[in-house]
Amino acid sequence: MIASDLISLFARHRVAANLLMVMMILSGFIGLHKLNIQFFPNFALDSVSVSTIWSGASAEDIETGITIPLEQRLRSIDQLKDMSSSSAPGVSGISLEFHEGTNMILALDDVKKQVDDFTNLPDDAETPRVTPLIRYEPVARLLVSGPEKLSELRVLARQFEQELLARGIDKINIPGLPEETVYIEVEAEQLQRLGLGFDELAQRVGDASQDLPAGLIGENDGTRELRSKNQRRTPLQFEGLHIISDSTTRINLGDIADIEQRVKAGSPYITIGNHSAVVLELRRNENGDSLKSAEILQQWLDETRPKLPPNIRIEVFNARWELIKDRILLLLKNGGGGLILVLLILYLFLSARVAFWVAVGIPVSFMATLA
């Protein structure tokens, strides 16, 4: 009865029917514009991570001094489903997974409260960081190759990373970039001449190169963290380290040692022929748009490639956005083909005017669904 009254109402008021149709189409376009273009639908990660840095501590000290005590406090949190942890030299990591449907804002507050109430951290350990886990989806991968020296490739990769992040790419991973470390080589005769042992030299180098927290000052919004910013990271900084300094003699580490930055032994890296290579993984967060990220990438490639030396190449592979674009084109192709078939069949059995308006109802219904 209600349906027949509604139909008769629109039959008497054609402007109202047309106005409703226009509103459905416009609302559908708005919904289509706000629709997130991605491979899989969004889903919440009901997980929180707790990470703590303790520079210079061994994995055993990390486990006994930080990981195990924190685990014992965090086990009492409501709705906790599973907890896993890892202890490595200098860092402790704890991952907490909650039951589906848990209010993650309250869960995150509970974890922060338990961590803040933990007062038995080692003196040299930094304040634990509590962060919710965020899911990132891949957009594409870039293969950068060309420089013979790995140090040049590292500079290029970091430069490209900063440029893409500044343009709007959400996250970039650089797998395969080998870890580098500073090697200090001293001849035994040099140490004997100065009356130093290897252990004593190592102790002096370690004591003069630290980046440790020195506590907090102030209260509430005026709280400030103090740190000792004396971490030496480059060979040039280590060369100026005073080994012996008194009123008559001053000897720097660079005077008695060969210092250079090399790839850490055992670190894997990528090579293509005789050239070094590195992979940049471009990712977006769950609120990002894969096609917009692809536009950013393509614009950056068009501007960057002409400026590069001839021996440096940038290749794109594993472009997930192409799969999304292909699926959208497939839907449009199938939808357009189906609409043409509907028009032909309705035209054969009905008048052209009736066939047209019945066919118009199909895309209008889709737009209303999107809204």
C-alpha positions as CSV (number, residue, x, y, z in Angstrom):
1,M,0.0,0.0,0.0
2,I,2.8,2.4,1.0
3,A,4.7,1.5,-2.2
4,S,1.7,2.2,-4.5
5,D,1.1,5.5,-2.7
6,L,4.8,6.4,-3.2
7,I,4.6,5.6,-6.9
8,S,1.4,7.6,-7.4
9,L,3.0,10.5,-5.5
10,F,5.9,10.6,-7.9
11,A,3.6,10.0,-10.9
12,R,1.7,13.2,-10.0
13,H,4.9,15.2,-9.2
14,R,7.5,14.5,-11.9
15,V,9.8,17.3,-10.6
16,A,10.1,15.5,-7.2
17,A,11.0,12.2,-9.0
18,N,13.6,14.0,-11.1
19,L,15.0,15.9,-8.1
20,L,15.3,12.6,-6.1
21,M,17.2,11.0,-9.0
22,V,19.6,14.0,-9.2
23,M,20.2,13.8,-5.5
24,M,20.9,10.1,-5.7
25,I,23.4,10.7,-8.5
26,L,25.2,13.6,-6.7
27,S,25.4,11.7,-3.4
28,G,26.7,8.7,-5.3
29,F,29.5,10.9,-6.9
30,I,30.4,12.2,-3.4
31,G,30.5,8.6,-2.0
32,L,32.6,7.5,-5.0
33,H,35.0,10.4,-4.4
34,K,35.4,9.4,-0.7
35,L,35.6,5.7,-1.4
36,N,39.0,4.4,-0.4
37,I,40.7,2.7,-3.4
38,Q,42.6,-0.2,-2.1
39,F,43.2,-3.9,-2.6
40,F,41.6,-5.2,0.6
41,P,39.0,-3.7,2.9
42,N,40.2,-2.0,6.1
43,F,40.4,-4.0,9.3
44,A,41.6,-3.0,12.7
45,L,44.8,-4.4,14.1
46,D,44.0,-5.0,17.8
47,S,47.7,-4.9,18.8
48,V,50.0,-2.6,20.8
49,S,53.8,-2.6,20.9
50,V,56.0,-1.6,23.8
51,S,59.7,-0.9,22.9
52,T,62.5,0.1,25.3
53,I,66.0,1.0,24.3
54,W,68.9,0.3,26.7
55,S,72.1,1.2,24.9
56,G,75.1,-1.1,25.5
57,A,73.1,-3.8,27.3
58,S,73.3,-7.4,26.3
59,A,70.3,-9.4,25.3
60,E,70.4,-11.3,28.6
61,D,70.4,-8.0,30.6
62,I,67.6,-6.7,28.5
63,E,65.5,-9.8,29.2
64,T,66.0,-9.9,32.9
65,G,66.0,-6.2,33.6
66,I,63.2,-5.0,31.2
67,T,61.3,-7.6,29.2
68,I,60.4,-10.1,32.0
69,P,59.4,-7.4,34.6
70,L,57.3,-5.5,32.0
71,E,55.6,-8.8,30.9
72,Q,54.6,-9.5,34.5
73,R,52.9,-6.1,34.8
74,L,51.2,-6.3,31.4
75,R,49.6,-9.7,31.9
76,S,46.9,-8.3,34.1
77,I,45.5,-6.0,31.4
78,D,41.8,-6.7,30.5
79,Q,40.9,-8.2,27.1
80,L,44.5,-9.3,26.5
81,K,44.5,-12.3,24.1
82,D,48.2,-13.0,23.5
83,M,51.6,-11.4,24.3
84,S,54.9,-12.0,22.7
85,S,58.3,-10.5,23.3
86,S,61.9,-10.3,22.0
87,S,65.1,-9.3,23.6
88,A,68.1,-8.2,21.5
89,P,71.2,-6.3,22.4
90,G,70.2,-2.7,23.3
91,V,66.4,-3.1,22.7
92,S,63.4,-4.8,24.2
93,G,60.2,-5.4,22.3
94,I,56.8,-6.6,23.6
95,S,53.7,-7.1,21.4
96,L,50.2,-7.3,22.9
97,E,47.3,-8.7,21.0
98,F,43.7,-8.0,22.2
99,H,40.5,-9.8,21.6
100,E,38.4,-8.7,18.6
101,G,36.0,-5.9,19.4
102,T,38.2,-4.4,22.2
103,N,38.1,-0.7,22.5
104,M,41.7,0.0,21.5
105,I,41.7,3.6,22.8
106,L,41.0,2.3,26.3
107,A,43.4,-0.7,25.8
108,L,46.2,1.7,24.8
109,D,45.6,3.9,27.8
110,D,45.7,0.8,30.1
111,V,49.1,-0.3,28.6
112,K,50.5,3.2,29.0
113,K,49.3,3.4,32.6
114,Q,51.0,0.0,33.4
115,V,54.2,1.1,31.7
116,D,54.2,4.5,33.4
117,D,53.7,2.9,36.8
118,F,56.8,0.6,36.2
119,T,59.5,2.3,38.2
120,N,62.2,-0.4,38.2
121,L,63.8,0.4,34.9
122,P,67.6,0.4,34.8
123,D,69.1,3.9,35.2
124,D,70.5,4.0,31.7
125,A,67.4,2.7,29.9
126,E,65.2,5.1,28.0
127,T,61.5,5.6,28.6
128,P,59.5,2.8,27.0
129,R,57.5,3.7,23.9
130,V,53.9,2.5,23.7
131,T,52.4,2.6,20.1
132,P,49.5,1.0,18.4
133,L,50.4,-1.2,15.4
134,I,49.5,0.4,12.1
135,R,48.9,-1.6,8.9
136,Y,50.6,-0.5,5.7
137,E,49.8,-1.8,2.2
138,P,52.4,-2.0,-0.6
139,V,52.0,0.3,-3.5
140,A,55.1,-0.5,-5.6
141,R,58.8,-1.2,-5.3
142,L,61.7,0.7,-6.8
143,L,65.0,-0.9,-7.8
144,V,67.8,1.6,-7.8
145,S,71.1,0.4,-9.3
146,G,74.2,1.9,-10.9
147,P,76.9,3.2,-8.4
148,E,79.8,0.9,-7.9
149,K,80.4,2.1,-4.4
150,L,77.8,1.1,-1.8
151,S,78.3,4.4,0.1
152,E,77.1,6.4,-3.0
153,L,74.0,4.1,-3.3
154,R,73.2,4.6,0.4
155,V,73.2,8.4,-0.1
156,L,71.0,8.1,-3.2
157,A,68.5,5.8,-1.5
158,R,68.1,8.1,1.6
159,Q,67.7,11.1,-0.7
160,F,65.0,9.4,-2.7
161,E,63.3,8.3,0.5
162,Q,63.1,11.9,1.8
163,E,61.9,13.2,-1.5
164,L,59.0,10.7,-1.7
165,L,58.0,11.1,1.9
166,A,57.9,14.9,1.4
167,R,55.6,14.4,-1.6
168,G,53.0,12.4,0.4
169,I,54.1,8.7,0.4
170,D,53.1,7.3,3.8
171,K,56.0,4.9,4.4
172,I,59.1,3.7,2.7
173,N,61.1,0.6,3.7
174,I,64.6,-0.1,2.3
175,P,65.3,-3.8,2.6
176,G,68.6,-5.1,1.5
177,L,70.6,-2.0,2.4
178,P,73.4,-3.5,4.4
179,E,74.2,-2.2,7.8
180,E,77.4,-0.3,8.1
181,T,79.7,0.1,11.1
182,V,82.9,2.0,11.9
183,Y,86.0,-0.1,12.0
184,I,89.0,1.0,14.1
185,E,92.3,-0.8,13.5
186,V,95.3,-0.1,15.7
187,E,98.7,-1.9,15.5
188,A,99.9,-3.5,18.7
189,E,103.2,-1.6,18.5
190,Q,101.3,1.7,18.7
191,L,99.5,0.7,21.9
192,Q,102.7,-0.7,23.4
193,R,104.4,2.6,22.7
194,L,101.6,4.5,24.5
195,G,101.3,2.0,27.3
196,L,97.7,1.1,26.5
197,G,95.9,-2.2,26.1
198,F,93.2,-3.1,23.7
199,D,90.6,-3.3,26.5
200,E,91.6,0.1,27.9
201,L,91.4,1.6,24.4
202,A,88.0,0.1,23.8
203,Q,86.8,1.4,27.1
204,R,88.0,4.9,26.3
205,V,86.3,4.9,22.9
206,G,83.1,3.6,24.4
207,D,83.0,6.1,27.3
208,A,83.6,9.0,24.8
209,S,80.9,8.0,22.4
210,Q,77.5,7.6,24.2
211,D,74.0,8.9,23.7
212,L,72.2,8.4,27.0
213,P,69.2,9.9,28.7
214,A,70.0,12.1,31.7
215,G,66.6,12.4,33.3
216,L,63.7,14.8,33.2
217,I,63.3,18.3,34.5
218,G,60.1,20.3,35.2
219,E,56.6,19.0,35.6
220,N,53.4,18.5,33.6
221,D,53.5,20.5,30.3
222,G,56.9,22.0,31.2
223,T,58.7,18.6,31.4
224,R,61.9,18.4,29.4
225,E,64.1,15.4,28.8
226,L,67.9,15.8,29.1
227,R,70.3,13.7,27.0
228,S,74.0,13.5,26.5
229,K,74.5,14.0,22.8
230,N,78.0,12.6,22.5
231,Q,77.4,9.7,20.1
232,R,80.1,9.5,17.4
233,R,78.8,8.1,14.2
234,T,81.3,8.8,11.4
235,P,85.1,8.1,11.0
236,L,85.8,11.8,11.0
237,Q,84.2,12.2,14.5
238,F,86.2,9.2,15.8
239,E,89.5,10.6,14.4
240,G,89.2,13.6,16.7
241,L,88.7,11.5,19.8
242,H,91.4,12.3,22.4
243,I,93.1,9.2,23.6
244,I,95.9,10.9,25.6
245,S,95.4,14.5,26.6
246,D,97.6,16.2,29.2
247,S,99.6,19.4,29.6
248,T,102.5,18.1,27.3
249,T,100.9,15.5,25.0
250,R,97.7,15.3,23.0
251,I,97.1,12.2,20.8
252,N,93.9,11.6,18.9
253,L,92.6,8.3,17.8
254,G,93.2,9.2,14.2
255,D,96.9,9.6,14.9
256,I,97.4,5.9,15.8
257,A,94.5,4.1,14.1
258,D,93.0,3.4,10.6
259,I,89.4,4.4,10.8
260,E,86.9,3.7,8.1
261,Q,83.2,2.9,7.6
262,R,82.5,-0.5,6.0
263,V,79.7,-2.9,5.5
264,K,79.1,-4.9,8.6
265,A,80.4,-8.5,8.2
266,G,77.5,-10.9,7.3
267,S,75.1,-8.1,6.2
268,P,73.3,-9.2,2.9
269,Y,73.2,-6.8,0.0
270,I,71.9,-6.7,-3.6
271,T,74.2,-6.6,-6.7
272,I,73.3,-6.5,-10.4
273,G,76.4,-7.5,-12.3
274,N,79.2,-5.4,-10.9
275,H,76.9,-2.7,-9.6
276,S,75.3,-2.3,-6.2
277,A,71.5,-2.1,-6.0
278,V,68.9,-1.4,-3.4
279,V,65.1,-1.8,-3.2
280,L,62.7,0.9,-1.9
281,E,59.3,-0.4,-0.8
282,L,56.6,2.3,-1.1
283,R,53.6,1.7,1.3
284,R,50.5,3.5,2.2
285,N,48.5,3.5,5.4
286,E,44.9,2.1,5.6
287,N,43.4,5.6,5.0
288,G,45.6,6.3,1.9
289,D,44.7,6.0,-1.7
290,S,46.8,3.6,-3.9
291,L,46.1,5.5,-7.1
292,K,47.0,8.8,-5.6
293,S,50.2,7.3,-4.3
294,A,50.9,6.0,-7.9
295,E,50.4,9.5,-9.3
296,I,52.9,10.9,-6.8
297,L,55.4,8.2,-7.7
298,Q,54.9,8.7,-11.5
299,Q,55.3,12.5,-11.2
300,W,58.5,12.0,-9.1
301,L,59.9,9.6,-11.6
302,D,59.2,12.0,-14.5
303,E,61.1,14.7,-12.7
304,T,63.9,12.7,-11.2
305,R,65.0,10.4,-14.1
306,P,66.2,13.1,-16.5
307,K,68.4,14.6,-13.7
308,L,70.2,11.3,-12.9
309,P,73.6,10.3,-14.3
310,P,73.5,7.8,-17.2
311,N,74.8,5.0,-15.0
312,I,72.0,5.2,-12.4
313,R,68.8,3.4,-13.2
314,I,65.4,3.4,-11.4
315,E,63.0,0.6,-12.3
316,V,59.5,0.0,-11.0
317,F,58.2,-3.5,-10.2
318,N,55.5,-5.1,-8.1
319,A,53.2,-2.2,-8.8
320,R,50.1,-3.2,-6.8
321,W,48.3,-0.1,-7.9
322,E,48.2,-1.5,-11.5
323,L,46.3,-4.5,-10.3
324,I,43.7,-2.2,-8.6
325,K,43.5,-0.1,-11.8
326,D,42.9,-3.2,-13.9
327,R,40.1,-4.4,-11.6
328,I,38.4,-1.0,-11.8
329,L,38.7,-1.0,-15.6
330,L,37.3,-4.6,-15.6
331,L,34.3,-3.5,-13.6
332,L,33.6,-0.5,-15.8
333,K,34.0,-2.7,-18.9
334,N,31.6,-5.4,-17.7
335,G,29.2,-2.8,-16.3
336,G,29.1,-0.9,-19.6
337,G,28.7,-4.1,-21.6
338,G,25.8,-5.2,-19.4
339,L,24.1,-1.8,-19.7
340,I,24.2,-2.0,-23.5
341,L,22.7,-5.5,-23.4
342,V,19.9,-4.4,-21.1
343,L,19.1,-1.5,-23.4
344,L,19.0,-3.7,-26.5
345,I,16.8,-6.3,-24.8
346,L,14.4,-3.7,-23.4
347,Y,14.3,-1.9,-26.8
348,L,13.2,-5.2,-28.5
349,F,10.3,-5.8,-26.1
350,L,9.4,-2.2,-25.0
351,S,9.3,1.2,-26.5
352,A,12.5,3.2,-26.8
353,R,11.4,5.7,-24.2
354,V,10.5,3.0,-21.6
355,A,13.7,1.1,-22.3
356,F,15.8,4.3,-21.8
357,W,14.3,5.1,-18.4
358,V,14.4,1.5,-17.1
359,A,18.1,1.4,-18.1
360,V,18.8,4.8,-16.4
361,G,17.5,3.2,-13.2
362,I,20.4,0.8,-13.1
363,P,23.3,3.3,-12.8
364,V,21.2,5.5,-10.5
365,S,20.6,2.6,-8.2
366,F,24.4,1.9,-8.2
367,M,25.1,5.6,-7.3
368,A,22.6,5.5,-4.4
369,T,24.3,2.3,-3.2
370,L,27.7,4.0,-3.2
371,A,26.2,6.9,-1.2
